[in-house]
Amino acid sequence: MERADVVIVGAGHGGAQCAIALRQQGFGGTIAMIGRESEPPYERPPLSKEYFAREKTFERLYIRPPAFWDDKQVALHLGREVTAVDPAAKVLALSDGTGFGYGMLVWAAGGDPRRLPLPGGDLAGVHAVRTRADCDALMGEIDGGVRRIVVIGGGYIGLEAAAVLTKLGCHVTLLEALPRVLARVAGPELSAFYEAEHRAHGVDLRTGVAIDSLLGEGRVSGVKLADGSVIPAEAVIVGIGIVPSTGPLAAAGATGANGIEVDQFCRTSLPDIYAIGDCAAFACDWAGGMTMRVESVQNANDQATCVARAICGDPQPYKAFPWFWSNQYDLKLQTAGLSVGHDATVLRGDPATRSFSVVYLKAGRAIALDCVNMVKDYVQGRKLVEAGVSPDLTQLADPAVPLKELVPVTAS
């Protein structure tokens, strides 16, 4: 039976960074990374952006050149999936029927696209955008002449996909069940701006829409709404979130409901097992200590480094500052902090200029910013949030006042 001192389950951002950080920290033991895809670790965000738009080849998405893993003596076991964990014996059961022993286990398995729980959800032509295979399948259909596409879900994945599809000359209809897009992650100012932008680019964007079923004989041909109307579709993209990939670990007894719960060092309730990235739930300092999952590259990478330090005997609590980004059309959105629980917003600038920021406050304190084509606000606003400043609202709303001037000297 194969074995490694540290086994990393998942070959995405978190898994790759954990292996890199272990070697950077001087870890001299054996490292194995198990991934169910056949590709070496690659970047996921460009899948719905540059890769989908044919602006980047897949080779440019590699987190490190394939030869890097051999050079660092990180054994890649690709095209294999963990089906069970025995924490007492420290053995993993794999999909090929073999076992794999570990000294320390890092669970970085990410998540699977949430499926549409409706009749027709499994028809051919219904796609997710989570892996290279997902994107290649959709790109192949577009190359074959598919042009009428319905996107279900008004989160970042759905909006990014809609932007690229429009650029490729497709007729796009985007359906969101909630009253506005980005409702779970942003305030109404940002939602209204992006809705207007997508409509201006030709997207038929509809909010507050309930879907009855997907229609088709073998392959999707339309989306039937609850009001009985039908939207013709040659393909459908479903972007309604992910389900954390925690099954084997949960079955082994790890604590957690929506994700595997971890402590400040990313340790699970099982001995010598850590969890990081999209599948890990933790008490987030930047959300008032709320236990939550944070789906971002930043979180996966920083938690990976936290685990590497702990394994190497230099444990440091996870307190990394959260940040995100999204590219749509010629708009660069940068987010600093988490707007969870905000009770007020302040708009800096005019959305009509396509360059503005939204500052989120809780009890008068700045807790997050969304910056559209406002890099300076993003850079300076991070310090505002990190310092926990309660700024003067009049100055905060004035885009002529640099945010750095609102940060006390002792906190900057």
N, C-alpha and C positions, 0 to 999 in steps of 0.2 A: 504493500500500500504506500502511495506517495504521501509525503509529509513535508511541512515547512514550519519554521519557527513562527512566522507570521503569515497567515493566509488572509488575503483581502478578497471579499466576495463583491464583485462589481468592478467593471473596468471603465467607469465613467470618470468625471472630473474628480470626485472624492477619492475613489480608489487609486487613480493614477497619482494624485498629489500625496496620498499617504505613503505610497512606495517611494516617491521622490524625497519626501521629507524624512523618512526613515534613514535613507542613505545620507542625506545632508546632515542629520543628527549623529551620524557615525555608527548607525546600527550595522553590525557585522554578521548577523545571522541570516538564515535563508528566508527569502520572501517569495511567495507565490500569489498571483492574481488570477482569479477565476471569473470569466465573463461569458455570458451566453451568446453574445455576438461573435462573429468570426474576425472582426476588425480589431487591431490594436487600439488603445484608448484614443478617442477623438473628441473634439469640442462639439457640444450639442447646440448652443444658441445659434450658430450660423446655419443650422439646418433649415430653419424657417425664415432665414434672411439671405445671406450671401450665397450659400450653396443652392438653395431653392431657386434663386434668381440667376444662377449660372455665373455668378461673379467670382466664385472661388471653386477650384477643383477640390475633390475630396482629400487629396494628398496634403493640401494646405491646412486641413482641419486637424491633423494629428497633433496631439498634445506634446508629444516628443517624436522624433524620427523613430521608425520601428527598431533600428539597430540600438537605440538608447537603452532599451530594456535588457538586452543581452549584455551591454557594456556595464550596466549597474547590477547585473546578476539578479534580475527580477524575472522569475519564470512566469510566462504568460500561458494560461490554460484556457484557450478560447473555444467558443462553440460548446461549452459545458455549463450546466446549470446545477446549482445546489438544490436538492429536493428535500433534505432533512438534515437536522443538526442534533448530534448527541453530545450535550455539554459535559456529561460525566466522563465519557471516553475520549472527548475532544476529537471527534471524527465527524466529517461531513459525508453525506451520501450524495452522489452526483447522478445526473440524468443518464450517463452512459453505463450505469450499474457499478461503478467503482466507488471506492472510499478514499477520503483524503484527510490525513491527520493534521492537527495544528497545535501550536503552543499558545499563540494568541490569535484571536479571530477579529477581523474588522469587517463589519457588515455595511457595505456601501452599495447596496443593490438598487437604489433609486426607486423608481415607480413605474407602473404601467399605465398607459392611457386609459382613462375611464371610458367604458363602452356606452353607447347609446342604448338604454334599456327599453327599446321599443321594437315593435314588429318591423322587420326589414333591416335592422341594425347590422346584420351579418352579411348583407348582400355584397357581391363584387362591386368595386367602385366606391366603397366606403372606406375612408382612409383616416389614419392618425398622422401626426407629425412628431415623432419621438426618436426615431432611429434613421440611419442611412437607408435601410431597406424601405421604410415608410416613404421617405422622400423620393427615392429612386422609382418606386412603383407609381407614384402620382406623376412624377416628371415624365415617365414613359407614356402614360396615358395622354398627357398634354402634347407630347411629341407626336402621338398618334391621332391628334385632332380634337381631343376633348376641350371644349371651351366654356360650357355652361356648368358652373360649379357653385354649390351651396356650402357655405361654411356655417357650422353650428357651434356657437360659443363666441362671446364677445370679450374674452380675456386677451392677454397679450399674444398667445399663440394664434388665435383666430384672426386677430387684427393684423398681425405680421404676415400671415399667410394671404389674407385678402389683399394687402398692399402689393405683395409680389405677384400674385395672380393677375391683378389689374395691370401691372406693368407688362406682363406677358401677353396681354391682349385678351384675357378671359372675361366673360360676363359673370360677375360675382354677386351672389346674394348672401348676406350675412344675417343670421338669426340669433337673437339673444333673448333668453327667457325673462331676465330681469328688466326693470324699467329703463336701465341705461347700461352701456358697456363699461367694463372695468369697475363695476359697482362694488366688488369685494376688495379692491385694492386702492382705489382712488376716489377723490371727491367729485361732486357733480360738475365743477368747472372743467376738470380735465376730461371727464366723460363727454361733455357737450362739445368740447373742442375736437376730440378725435372722431366723434360721430359726424360732425360737419366736414372734417377733412376727408373722411372716407366717401361720404356722399358726393363731395366736390370732385373726387376722382372717379366717380361713376359706380361706386358700390351701392347696391340696393340694400341698405342697412335697415333692419327692422328690430325694434325692441319690444319687450312685453309679449313675445310670441310663444305660444304653446304648440308643440309638434305632436301630431297623432301617430304618424308612422312614416316609414320610408317605403316607397313603392317600386316595383320592378319584378321581372321574371328572370331570376338568376343574377341580373345586374341592376343596380339602382337606376331608376328613370325619373324619379320625382320625390318630392317631400310633401306629404299631406299634413296640413295644419289642422289645429283643433276646430277651426271654423269651417272646415270642409274644403277650403281652397287647396290647390296643388301648385307647387313651384317645380317646373321641369328642371331636372338635374342630370347631367351626364356623369358627374362625380360629386361626392360629398366628403367634406373634411369635418371630423368631429374633434373639437378642441374644448372639452368641458372639464379639464383637470386630470389629475392622475390619482391612482390608487397606490399607496406605498407598498413596495415589494417586501413584505415582512413575513409571509406565510410560514416558511420553515423555522424561523427564529421564534415567532409567536407560538408555534406548535411545540417548541422545545421548552416553553415556559417563560419567555421574556415578557416583562410587563409592558403594557401599552395597548391603546385602542387605535387611535388615528396616528399610527407610527409607533416605533419602538422607543419607549421612554429612556432617556439617558441622563446621567448626572452632569456636574460641571466639567468633568473630564471626559465626557462622552462614553462613559461606561454604562452598559446595560445592567439589568438585574441578575444576569447570568455571569458566572466567574470567567474572567479572561476574555470577555466578549465586549467589543465596542460597536457602536453604530453611529454613522455620520451621513450627512447629506439629506436628500429629500425624504428618506424613510425614517429619520430620527426626530423625535419630539423632545424638546428641552425647555427649561424655564428661561425665557429670553429676557435679559435685563432691559432691552430696548423696547419691550412691550409690557413693562410693569411687572415682570416676573411671570407672565402668562406662559403656560406650557403649550408649545405650538411647534409645527414644522415650518421651516423656512426654505422655500424652493428657489435656490439661487446658486450660481457658480461660486460666488463669494462665500456663502455659508458652507458649501461642500469642501472647498479648498481650505478654509480656515479651521473647520472642525478636523479635517485630515491632519493638519499640522499639529493641532492640539493633541490628537491621539498619538502621533509620532513622538512628541515630547514625553507623553506619559509612559509609553513603552520604553523609551530610552532613559527613564529615570529622572526626567526634568519636568514633572507635571505642572501645568499652568492652567488655571480655570479659563473656560471659553467665555470671552467677553467681546468678541469681534463685532465691529460696527457693521450693520447691514446696508448693502447698497445693491442697486439693480439698474438695468438699462433696457431700452427697446428702440429699435430703428424701424420707422415706417415712413415710406416715401423719402422726402428729404428732411424728415424730422428726427432729431435725436433726443429721446427722453432719458433723463438721468434722475434716479430716485435715491435719496439719502434718508436713512432711518425707516421706521415703520409707523404708518398712520393709524394703526389699530387703536381704537378708543378715543380718537380725536373728537373734540367738542366744538372746534371752530376752525375756519380756514381764512387765510389772507391771500389775496391775489396780487402779485407783483407784475406789473406790465399789462399789456393789452393782447389777449389771444388773437385778435385780428392781425397783429403784426407777425404772428407765428413764432414769437420769441417771448416767453413769459415763465413765471414760476408760481406754484401754489405752495404756501407754507401751512402745515398742519400744526395745530396747537391743542394742548390739553391742560386745562386749568391755567392758561396763560403761558405755558412753557412750550417752546418749539420742539416738536418731536419728529418731524419729517418734512421733506420737501420733494415736490415733483418739478423738475426743471426741463422745459422744452426749448431746445436751442439756446440755452442759457448756462454755458459751461462755468462762467464766473460765479453765478449764484450757487451752482452745485458745489464747487470747490469751497467757497466761503461758507455756504450754508451747512456743510458737514460739521464745521467747527461750532456753528451756532447750536446744532442739535447735540453734538457730543458734550458741549459745555453745559447743557441743560438751561440755556438762557430763557428768561421771560422778557422778550423785547418790547420796546415801545411800538404799539401797533401802527401808529401813524408813520413812523420811520420805516417800519417793516413793509408797509404797503407802497412806499415810494421807491421805484426802481432806480432812481438817481442816487439813493443812499446805498453804498456798498454794504453787503451783509457783514463784512469783517468789522465794520465800525460799530456793529451792535454786539460784538463779542468782547466781554471784559478783557483787559490786557492780561490779567492773571490767568485767564482760561485759554488764551489764544496760543 
